[in-house]
């Protein structure tokens, strides 16, 4: 039996239970009735093949969430409510979007306009970017780590959002000197920024997020936690909205 036929059989059984769950458990399905159900399911799939892709994506989403949920719940309060964390968007929003990112991550940078579009258009989202500098390599200048420290140092001068947006949208490869050029362009005191980057609390904040992200299971960037949903990678504005809507609905249902 090929994959398509197996899928039809599974859906047929699910449909039988959905239509009459009690009798389906008590009485075996008549072979002729099963054949009719399978035919209906097969015709529906042939007419709507996109549902297979949708089902696979949903299965992957659930598997990812099951794997990462314990860690997310362990650290959720810190990730979403740390008073020292920078918040972009509506600080009183009803949905929190936590992103693990690296300033040198090409996927993060290309996806950033989608994230900001979501935040701006929705108007009720707390967006919390979490420093996750994982792209540095031994023997090279740790630009990802320096960028993370610079962002947190910029926060001390009240310009995290400006620095974050300018850095995520800067053209070309990010360099150490480029970071200070960006800082100067947005009006930061660069000598003070460099001094604050050496603050032990800044280093500790970055290392805490690195440890938490690794414990949860983020192996790459970007990664998002939105309510009880997890998004791994740059999956687009539609996927972000889907997760936000799911989180909002879940909150409404729990009231």
Backbone as CSV, one residue per row, in Angstrom:
resi,resn,N_x,N_y,N_z,CA_x,CA_y,CA_z,C_x,C_y,C_z
1,UNK,0.853,-1.200,0.000,0.000,0.000,0.000,0.890,1.251,0.000
2,UNK,0.689,2.159,-1.007,1.531,3.338,-1.080,1.094,4.390,-0.056
3,UNK,1.868,5.477,0.009,1.614,6.510,1.023,0.229,7.120,0.864
4,UNK,-0.142,7.388,-0.394,-1.433,8.026,-0.644,-2.577,7.163,-0.139
5,UNK,-2.522,5.860,-0.434,-3.594,4.960,0.004,-3.628,4.833,1.519
6,UNK,-2.447,4.795,2.134,-2.384,4.740,3.596,-3.046,5.974,4.200
7,UNK,-2.731,7.137,3.612,-3.305,8.372,4.125,-4.820,8.354,4.004
8,UNK,-5.311,7.854,2.888,-6.764,7.783,2.692,-7.412,6.888,3.746
9,UNK,-6.766,5.752,4.016,-7.312,4.830,5.019,-7.353,5.476,6.398
10,UNK,-6.266,6.166,6.743,-6.207,6.814,8.049,-7.293,7.870,8.168
11,UNK,-7.439,8.690,7.132,-8.460,9.728,7.158,-9.855,9.130,7.185
12,UNK,-10.026,8.004,6.511,-11.336,7.353,6.512,-11.705,6.899,7.913
13,UNK,-10.756,6.291,8.606,-11.003,5.843,9.974,-11.310,7.032,10.874
14,UNK,-10.526,8.123,10.696,-10.762,9.325,11.505,-12.150,9.888,11.232
15,UNK,-12.553,9.871,9.963,-13.874,10.377,9.619,-14.971,9.525,10.244
16,UNK,-14.770,8.229,10.271,-15.755,7.331,10.868,-15.954,7.644,12.345
17,UNK,-14.853,7.839,13.044,-14.935,8.173,14.473,-15.572,9.534,14.677
18,UNK,-15.258,10.464,13.772,-15.814,11.812,13.921,-17.322,11.810,13.732
19,UNK,-17.805,11.009,12.780,-19.233,10.959,12.500,-19.998,10.259,13.607
20,UNK,-19.462,9.141,14.105,-20.165,8.379,15.140,-19.133,7.706,16.042
21,UNK,-18.524,8.466,16.955,-17.432,7.931,17.770,-17.834,6.758,18.652
22,UNK,-19.055,6.724,19.161,-19.454,5.637,20.063,-19.613,4.333,19.299
23,UNK,-20.398,4.369,18.225,-20.628,3.136,17.480,-19.361,2.646,16.811
24,UNK,-18.449,3.576,16.436,-17.208,3.170,15.787,-16.343,2.357,16.725
25,UNK,-16.429,2.660,18.006,-15.642,1.884,18.975,-16.308,0.551,19.283
26,UNK,-17.637,0.490,19.209,-18.349,-0.713,19.624,-18.519,-1.727,18.501
27,UNK,-18.647,-1.245,17.253,-18.940,-2.131,16.138,-17.929,-1.950,15.026
28,UNK,-17.328,-3.046,14.528,-16.393,-2.940,13.413,-17.079,-2.287,12.216
29,UNK,-16.330,-1.496,11.455,-16.884,-0.820,10.289,-17.123,-1.836,9.183
30,UNK,-18.315,-1.804,8.602,-18.652,-2.700,7.493,-17.702,-2.437,6.322
31,UNK,-17.133,-3.506,5.726,-16.172,-3.329,4.627,-16.712,-2.461,3.500
32,UNK,-17.970,-2.647,3.141,-18.537,-1.847,2.058,-18.640,-0.372,2.458
33,UNK,-19.002,-0.147,3.731,-19.104,1.227,4.230,-17.727,1.880,4.274
34,UNK,-16.743,1.101,4.722,-15.371,1.621,4.760,-14.917,2.012,3.352
35,UNK,-15.219,1.156,2.367,-14.806,1.428,0.995,-15.430,2.731,0.489
36,UNK,-16.708,2.949,0.839,-17.377,4.177,0.430,-16.709,5.405,1.053
37,UNK,-16.390,5.259,2.353,-15.760,6.378,3.057,-14.392,6.679,2.457
38,UNK,-13.618,5.619,2.203,-12.296,5.799,1.628,-12.383,6.460,0.254
39,UNK,-13.384,6.099,-0.523,-13.569,6.698,-1.844,-13.857,8.191,-1.737
40,UNK,-14.722,8.534,-0.777,-15.029,9.950,-0.567,-13.776,10.715,-0.166
41,UNK,-13.005,10.138,0.776,-11.780,10.794,1.244,-10.795,10.943,0.092
42,UNK,-10.632,9.886,-0.699,-9.687,9.925,-1.812,-10.075,10.996,-2.825
43,UNK,-11.338,11.089,-3.143,-11.798,12.098,-4.088,-11.566,13.504,-3.549
44,UNK,-11.800,13.660,-2.240,-11.600,14.972,-1.635,-10.126,15.378,-1.697
45,UNK,-9.233,14.429,-1.413,-7.802,14.742,-1.439,-7.355,15.076,-2.853
46,UNK,-7.842,14.337,-3.817,-7.485,14.608,-5.204,-7.950,15.997,-5.639
47,UNK,-9.080,16.421,-5.144,-9.605,17.737,-5.481,-8.936,18.845,-4.668
48,UNK,-8.385,18.480,-3.489,-7.757,19.463,-2.595,-6.407,18.936,-2.105
49,UNK,-5.452,18.710,-3.001,-4.176,18.095,-2.603,-3.379,18.914,-1.600
50,UNK,-3.678,20.209,-1.529,-2.926,21.056,-0.605,-3.136,20.667,0.849
51,UNK,-4.206,19.924,1.149,-4.446,19.558,2.552,-3.374,18.607,3.072
52,UNK,-2.715,17.875,2.163,-1.643,16.978,2.595,-0.477,17.799,3.141
53,UNK,-0.093,18.856,2.412,0.987,19.721,2.880,0.618,20.394,4.190
54,UNK,-0.637,20.825,4.293,-1.107,21.464,5.518,-1.026,20.495,6.697
55,UNK,-1.452,19.244,6.461,-1.425,18.237,7.520,-0.004,17.926,7.955
56,UNK,0.916,17.845,6.990,2.314,17.562,7.324,2.911,18.704,8.132
57,UNK,2.631,19.941,7.721,3.142,21.099,8.468,2.602,21.114,9.888
58,UNK,1.327,20.791,10.046,0.734,20.775,11.383,1.341,19.676,12.237
59,UNK,1.607,18.517,11.630,2.253,17.425,12.363,3.638,17.846,12.824
60,UNK,4.396,18.476,11.942,5.740,18.933,12.304,5.678,19.977,13.409
61,UNK,4.704,20.872,13.331,4.554,21.898,14.363,4.299,21.267,15.726
62,UNK,3.405,20.289,15.747,3.073,19.634,17.008,4.254,18.843,17.556
63,UNK,5.002,18.192,16.681,6.169,17.426,17.121,7.225,18.355,17.704
64,UNK,7.463,19.490,17.039,8.430,20.470,17.533,8.001,21.006,18.891
65,UNK,6.734,21.351,19.011,6.234,21.892,20.269,6.344,20.875,21.394
66,UNK,6.028,19.610,21.099,6.112,18.568,22.127,7.541,18.420,22.627
67,UNK,8.501,18.567,21.717,9.910,18.411,22.090,10.418,19.596,22.915
68,UNK,9.932,20.799,22.598,10.493,21.997,23.214,9.635,22.584,24.331
69,UNK,8.400,22.129,24.448,7.476,22.708,25.425,7.980,22.684,26.866
70,UNK,8.578,21.585,27.342,9.034,21.586,28.744,10.014,22.717,29.048
71,UNK,10.975,22.938,28.149,11.931,24.013,28.360,11.300,25.383,28.268
72,UNK,10.376,25.542,27.325,9.690,26.828,27.175,8.934,27.187,28.440
73,UNK,8.192,26.225,28.985,7.430,26.502,30.194,8.341,26.800,31.380
74,UNK,9.496,26.161,31.413,10.442,26.389,32.510,10.954,27.836,32.506
75,UNK,11.194,28.374,31.301,11.814,29.701,31.201,10.851,30.794,30.731
76,UNK,9.583,30.452,30.528,8.660,31.416,29.930,8.600,32.736,30.700
77,UNK,8.468,32.669,32.009,8.302,33.893,32.788,9.502,34.813,32.612
78,UNK,10.700,34.243,32.631,11.906,35.055,32.450,11.953,35.646,31.046
79,UNK,11.678,34.819,30.039,11.766,35.282,28.664,10.741,36.362,28.344
80,UNK,9.556,36.253,28.909,8.479,37.184,28.567,8.369,38.368,29.518
81,UNK,8.836,38.203,30.768,8.572,39.234,31.778,9.811,39.774,32.479
82,UNK,10.996,39.440,31.981,12.219,39.990,32.550,12.165,41.514,32.467
83,UNK,12.175,42.203,33.598,12.043,43.670,33.577,13.199,44.361,32.863
84,UNK,14.310,43.656,32.710,15.451,44.265,32.038,15.459,44.066,30.533
85,UNK,14.502,43.295,30.019,14.474,43.008,28.588,13.870,44.168,27.809
86,UNK,14.435,44.415,26.631,13.893,45.451,25.753,12.622,44.946,25.084
87,UNK,11.616,45.808,24.983,10.354,45.454,24.337,10.091,46.428,23.203
88,UNK,9.827,45.882,22.028,9.460,46.690,20.864,7.968,46.469,20.596
89,UNK,7.281,47.499,20.163,5.847,47.368,19.923,5.059,47.900,21.100
90,UNK,4.003,47.195,21.460,3.117,47.610,22.550,3.546,46.923,23.848
91,UNK,4.111,47.658,24.806,4.574,47.035,26.055,3.454,46.387,26.855
92,UNK,2.203,46.769,26.560,1.045,46.187,27.238,0.252,45.269,26.313
93,UNK,0.865,44.811,25.255,0.181,43.969,24.281,-0.320,42.667,24.870
94,UNK,-1.313,42.089,24.214,-1.913,40.857,24.732,-1.216,39.592,24.233
95,UNK,-0.296,39.739,23.276,0.487,38.596,22.794,1.962,38.977,22.805
96,UNK,2.793,38.085,23.333,4.231,38.317,23.371,4.927,37.437,22.347
97,UNK,5.772,38.059,21.540,6.586,37.339,20.561,8.032,37.418,21.018
98,UNK,8.598,36.276,21.377,10.006,36.209,21.774,10.796,35.646,20.602
99,UNK,11.826,36.362,20.181,12.659,35.881,19.082,14.091,35.647,19.549
100,UNK,14.615,34.458,19.268,16.033,34.170,19.453,16.700,34.451,18.104
101,UNK,17.660,35.358,18.097,18.244,35.778,16.826,19.728,36.082,16.975
102,UNK,20.392,36.176,15.831,21.803,36.559,15.757,21.883,37.696,14.743
103,UNK,22.546,38.787,15.096,22.616,39.939,14.192,23.302,39.609,12.866
104,UNK,24.097,38.554,12.819,24.769,38.189,11.573,24.007,37.114,10.797
105,UNK,22.879,36.688,11.305,22.094,35.639,10.655,21.349,36.226,9.450
106,UNK,21.679,35.720,8.244,21.034,36.213,7.037,19.540,35.974,7.026
107,UNK,19.096,34.819,7.535,17.667,34.525,7.583,16.955,35.484,8.531
108,UNK,17.586,35.771,9.667,16.995,36.711,10.631,16.821,38.090,9.990
109,UNK,17.844,38.530,9.277,17.826,39.861,8.691,16.799,39.967,7.566
110,UNK,16.706,38.906,6.748,15.722,38.936,5.655,14.289,38.827,6.176
111,UNK,14.127,38.154,7.317,12.796,37.970,7.888,12.374,39.151,8.747
112,UNK,13.318,39.986,9.123,13.043,41.086,10.051,11.939,42.021,9.566
113,UNK,11.903,42.416,8.285,10.797,43.281,7.837,9.425,42.645,8.050
114,UNK,9.345,41.316,7.916,8.078,40.628,8.159,7.685,40.727,9.635
115,UNK,8.673,40.560,10.502,8.418,40.653,11.943,7.915,42.051,12.302
116,UNK,8.599,43.061,11.777,8.213,44.435,12.102,6.859,44.797,11.490
117,UNK,6.563,44.253,10.328,5.253,44.495,9.727,4.151,43.922,10.613
118,UNK,4.396,42.725,11.133,3.443,42.103,12.051,3.231,42.980,13.270
119,UNK,4.323,43.447,13.869,4.241,44.258,15.088,3.517,45.578,14.827
120,UNK,3.871,46.237,13.730,3.286,47.547,13.435,1.805,47.437,13.065
121,UNK,1.464,46.467,12.229,0.081,46.358,11.765,-0.854,45.842,12.855
122,UNK,-0.360,44.936,13.687,-1.215,44.380,14.731,-1.494,45.417,15.819
123,UNK,-0.446,46.062,16.299,-0.598,47.105,17.305,-0.788,46.625,18.728
124,UNK,-0.878,45.308,18.924,-1.113,44.784,20.269,-0.151,43.647,20.590
125,UNK,1.081,43.767,20.087,2.096,42.736,20.273,3.291,43.293,21.034
126,UNK,3.747,42.540,22.017,5.013,42.805,22.714,6.084,41.967,22.024
127,UNK,6.992,42.603,21.334,8.061,41.894,20.619,9.353,42.004,21.423
128,UNK,9.879,40.856,21.849,11.081,40.835,22.680,12.198,40.101,21.938
129,UNK,13.145,40.843,21.356,14.289,40.202,20.709,15.279,39.711,21.765
130,UNK,15.653,38.437,21.682,16.579,37.844,22.637,17.911,37.537,21.949
131,UNK,18.984,38.075,22.538,20.312,37.919,21.948,20.746,36.450,21.960
132,UNK,21.008,35.901,20.772,21.405,34.496,20.652,22.553,34.390,19.652
133,UNK,23.734,34.932,20.022,24.867,34.996,19.093,25.577,33.638,18.943
134,UNK,25.169,32.875,17.956,25.693,31.505,17.792,26.544,31.335,16.542
135,UNK,26.775,32.418,15.792,27.469,32.270,14.508,28.962,32.593,14.561
136,UNK,29.459,33.001,15.722,30.895,33.259,15.836,31.680,31.953,15.749
137,UNK,32.876,32.047,15.200,33.748,30.877,15.056,35.102,31.150,15.690
138,UNK,35.697,30.110,16.224,36.990,30.232,16.895,38.038,30.782,15.931
139,UNK,38.826,31.717,16.423,39.874,32.300,15.601,39.433,33.515,14.815
140,UNK,38.139,33.868,14.905,37.608,35.034,14.201,37.085,36.053,15.207
141,UNK,37.007,37.293,14.782,36.434,38.321,15.654,34.991,37.948,15.979
142,UNK,34.625,37.894,17.261,33.260,37.473,17.643,32.233,38.577,17.411
143,UNK,31.973,38.861,16.143,31.103,39.991,15.801,29.682,39.787,16.320
144,UNK,29.189,38.553,16.278,27.832,38.309,16.774,27.728,38.657,18.252
145,UNK,28.702,38.218,19.027,28.705,38.508,20.459,28.852,40.005,20.707
146,UNK,29.747,40.651,19.956,29.932,42.091,20.117,28.657,42.853,19.773
147,UNK,27.964,42.409,18.737,26.714,43.070,18.352,25.667,42.920,19.450
148,UNK,25.605,41.734,20.056,24.662,41.513,21.154,24.969,42.435,22.330
149,UNK,26.249,42.534,22.664,26.637,43.407,23.764,26.366,44.870,23.432
150,UNK,26.604,45.241,22.176,26.363,46.627,21.772,24.878,46.972,21.875
151,UNK,24.019,46.026,21.519,22.576,46.265,21.605,22.149,46.487,23.052
152,UNK,22.670,45.653,23.957,22.323,45.803,25.365,22.922,47.078,25.951
153,UNK,24.098,47.453,25.447,24.699,48.714,25.882,23.892,49.894,25.341
154,UNK,23.375,49.770,24.130,22.527,50.822,23.566,21.259,50.997,24.393
155,UNK,20.787,49.903,24.958,19.588,49.964,25.803,19.849,50.854,27.023
156,UNK,21.071,50.831,27.524,21.409,51.665,28.671,21.283,53.161,28.331
157,UNK,21.414,53.488,27.034,21.254,54.873,26.594,19.859,55.134,26.027
158,UNK,18.954,54.158,26.217,17.579,54.340,25.776,17.368,54.238,24.284
159,UNK,18.285,53.557,23.585,18.183,53.474,22.133,18.290,52.042,21.612
160,UNK,17.759,51.088,22.369,17.820,49.703,21.888,17.074,49.535,20.565
161,UNK,15.834,50.025,20.506,15.030,49.820,19.306,15.699,50.432,18.082
162,UNK,16.211,51.651,18.221,16.881,52.303,17.094,18.096,51.501,16.643
163,UNK,18.887,51.042,17.619,20.083,50.268,17.280,19.696,48.930,16.646
164,UNK,18.687,48.282,17.205,18.256,46.982,16.708,17.791,47.084,15.257
165,UNK,16.947,48.050,14.967,16.430,48.211,13.614,17.549,48.569,12.648
166,UNK,18.413,49.496,13.055,19.504,49.926,12.175,20.467,48.779,11.880
167,UNK,20.732,47.950,12.880,21.673,46.840,12.692,21.049,45.727,11.852
168,UNK,19.786,45.419,12.108,19.122,44.355,11.352,18.903,44.740,9.892
169,UNK,18.872,46.016,9.587,18.609,46.459,8.219,19.854,47.023,7.537
170,UNK,21.001,46.950,8.189,22.220,47.476,7.585,22.653,46.603,6.405
171,UNK,23.121,47.185,5.324,23.530,46.397,4.158,24.894,45.743,4.357
172,UNK,25.117,44.656,3.652,26.423,44.007,3.696,26.680,43.233,4.969
173,UNK,27.907,42.731,5.067,28.308,41.935,6.235,28.583,42.844,7.422
174,UNK,28.200,42.379,8.583,28.388,43.145,9.799,29.824,42.999,10.290
175,UNK,30.433,44.113,10.695,31.787,44.109,11.248,31.788,44.865,12.569
176,UNK,32.879,44.718,13.311,32.978,45.432,14.585,32.933,46.938,14.361
177,UNK,33.715,47.435,13.399,33.701,48.876,13.132,32.331,49.324,12.634
178,UNK,31.678,48.445,11.872,30.348,48.780,11.381,29.363,48.991,12.517
179,UNK,29.508,48.223,13.586,28.632,48.381,14.749,28.756,49.780,15.350
180,UNK,30.000,50.237,15.459,30.221,51.555,16.053,29.777,52.661,15.095
181,UNK,29.889,52.424,13.801,29.382,53.397,12.828,27.866,53.530,12.963
182,UNK,27.184,52.397,13.091,25.726,52.406,13.272,25.367,53.163,14.550
183,UNK,26.111,52.866,15.616,25.846,53.522,16.898,25.981,55.035,16.783
184,UNK,27.016,55.466,16.093,27.224,56.904,15.929,26.128,57.550,15.097
185,UNK,25.682,56.856,14.043,24.660,57.412,13.152,23.321,57.616,13.857
186,UNK,23.016,56.770,14.842,21.713,56.911,15.517,21.820,57.750,16.793
187,UNK,22.986,58.354,16.995,23.119,59.307,18.094,23.590,58.736,19.413
188,UNK,24.155,57.555,19.403,24.673,56.978,20.644,26.038,57.575,20.981
189,UNK,26.335,57.642,22.261,27.666,58.020,22.729,28.546,56.784,22.589
190,UNK,29.371,56.747,21.558,30.122,55.532,21.236,31.138,55.163,22.324
191,UNK,31.926,56.099,22.854,32.833,55.714,23.944,32.084,55.104,25.134
192,UNK,30.930,55.686,25.483,30.135,55.130,26.580,29.596,53.759,26.215
193,UNK,29.196,53.594,24.950,28.707,52.295,24.476,29.786,51.235,24.659
194,UNK,30.994,51.539,24.254,32.092,50.576,24.364,32.362,50.230,25.825
195,UNK,32.277,51.233,26.685,32.498,50.985,28.112,31.398,50.093,28.673
196,UNK,30.150,50.353,28.308,29.028,49.558,28.809,29.052,48.129,28.260
197,UNK,29.629,47.941,27.088,29.734,46.598,26.517,30.599,45.684,27.385
198,UNK,31.473,46.286,28.190,32.352,45.513,29.066,31.723,45.233,30.427
199,UNK,30.522,45.737,30.647,29.809,45.513,31.909,29.552,44.015,32.088
200,UNK,29.872,43.494,33.262,29.697,42.056,33.512,28.237,41.642,33.433
201,UNK,27.321,42.538,33.765,25.902,42.208,33.683,25.447,42.059,32.230
202,UNK,26.062,42.826,31.331,25.758,42.695,29.906,26.202,41.321,29.413
203,UNK,27.405,40.953,29.767,27.925,39.621,29.392,27.049,38.520,29.974
204,UNK,26.654,38.679,31.225,25.834,37.656,31.888,24.476,37.517,31.206
205,UNK,23.890,38.642,30.795,22.595,38.606,30.124,22.668,37.806,28.821
206,UNK,23.717,38.043,28.052,23.886,37.305,26.790,24.092,35.822,27.061
207,UNK,24.945,35.519,28.018,25.234,34.110,28.319,24.002,33.396,28.877
208,UNK,23.180,34.104,29.644,21.943,33.502,30.164,21.020,33.089,29.018
209,UNK,20.853,34.002,28.054,19.977,33.696,26.926,20.541,32.563,26.085
210,UNK,21.842,32.538,25.898,22.469,31.433,25.159,22.189,30.103,25.849
211,UNK,22.353,30.070,27.164,22.132,28.834,27.915,20.665,28.411,27.856
212,UNK,19.762,29.375,27.984,18.332,29.065,27.956,17.923,28.558,26.576
213,UNK,18.362,29.239,25.535,18.014,28.821,24.180,18.498,27.422,23.870
214,UNK,19.712,27.114,24.299,20.263,25.779,24.075,19.504,24.732,24.883
215,UNK,19.107,25.093,26.102,18.362,24.157,26.939,16.972,23.877,26.356
216,UNK,16.348,24.899,25.806,15.043,24.711,25.172,15.165,23.850,23.924
217,UNK,16.261,24.065,23.173,16.470,23.263,21.969,16.603,24.050,20.681
218,UNK,16.835,25.357,20.772,17.054,26.147,19.562,18.465,25.884,19.040
219,UNK,18.556,25.302,17.869,19.855,24.977,17.281,20.239,25.943,16.170
220,UNK,19.355,26.846,15.822,19.630,27.832,14.782,18.804,29.071,15.012
221,UNK,18.941,30.024,14.110,18.175,31.274,14.202,17.562,31.568,12.845
222,UNK,16.444,32.288,12.823,15.682,32.765,13.979,14.798,31.670,14.557
223,UNK,14.431,31.840,15.821,13.477,30.955,16.474,12.512,31.805,17.279
224,UNK,11.240,31.466,17.230,10.216,32.289,17.871,9.380,31.468,18.853
225,UNK,9.060,32.076,19.974,8.086,31.534,20.918,6.920,32.501,20.939
226,UNK,5.743,32.012,20.558,4.537,32.846,20.525,3.437,32.064,21.215
227,UNK,3.153,32.404,22.454,2.178,31.644,23.225,2.635,30.209,23.378
228,UNK,1.785,29.270,22.969,2.133,27.856,23.032,2.598,27.336,21.682
229,UNK,3.134,28.220,20.866,3.615,27.833,19.537,5.106,28.131,19.424
230,UNK,5.778,27.370,18.583,7.200,27.564,18.307,7.380,27.616,16.797
231,UNK,8.156,28.582,16.327,8.484,28.669,14.911,9.991,28.583,14.781
232,UNK,10.458,27.628,14.006,11.887,27.468,13.768,12.202,27.929,12.351
233,UNK,12.918,29.028,12.244,13.277,29.524,10.930,12.384,30.662,10.463
234,UNK,12.735,31.193,9.290,12.018,32.328,8.703,10.867,31.802,7.866
235,UNK,9.719,31.566,8.498,8.586,30.943,7.825,7.595,31.950,7.251
236,UNK,7.882,33.237,7.378,7.043,34.225,6.726,5.993,34.856,7.611
237,UNK,5.419,35.944,7.092,4.434,36.719,7.841,3.180,35.908,8.137
238,UNK,2.744,35.101,7.178,1.532,34.313,7.384,1.646,33.373,8.562
239,UNK,2.781,32.724,8.689,2.999,31.788,9.803,3.053,32.540,11.132
240,UNK,3.674,33.708,11.143,3.711,34.515,12.362,2.296,34.918,12.783
241,UNK,1.514,35.371,11.826,0.131,35.769,12.138,-0.676,34.585,12.655
242,UNK,-0.464,33.430,12.043,-1.179,32.228,12.486,-0.888,31.941,13.951
243,UNK,0.392,32.048,14.329,0.778,31.782,15.717,0.200,32.831,16.660
244,UNK,0.203,34.085,16.240,-0.359,35.158,17.068,-1.861,34.939,17.259
245,UNK,-2.555,34.606,16.185,-3.997,34.357,16.279,-4.301,33.176,17.185
246,UNK,-3.476,32.138,17.106,-3.670,30.965,17.952,-3.454,31.335,19.420
247,UNK,-2.426,32.124,19.695,-2.151,32.547,21.067,-3.280,33.408,21.612
248,UNK,-3.784,34.294,20.771,-4.869,35.191,21.196,-6.143,34.397,21.477
249,UNK,-6.436,33.434,20.618,-7.625,32.601,20.804,-7.506,31.751,22.052
250,UNK,-6.296,31.246,22.306,-6.077,30.414,23.486,-6.307,31.217,24.758
251,UNK,-5.841,32.466,24.761,-6.045,33.336,25.917,-7.527,33.618,26.129
252,UNK,-8.242,33.874,25.034,-9.666,34.165,25.124,-10.448,32.954,25.644
253,UNK,-10.053,31.773,25.203,-10.754,30.547,25.633,-10.505,30.197,27.090
254,UNK,-9.364,30.641,27.622,-9.024,30.320,29.013,-9.691,31.258,30.000
255,UNK,-10.341,32.294,29.512,-10.993,33.258,30.413,-12.356,32.754,30.860
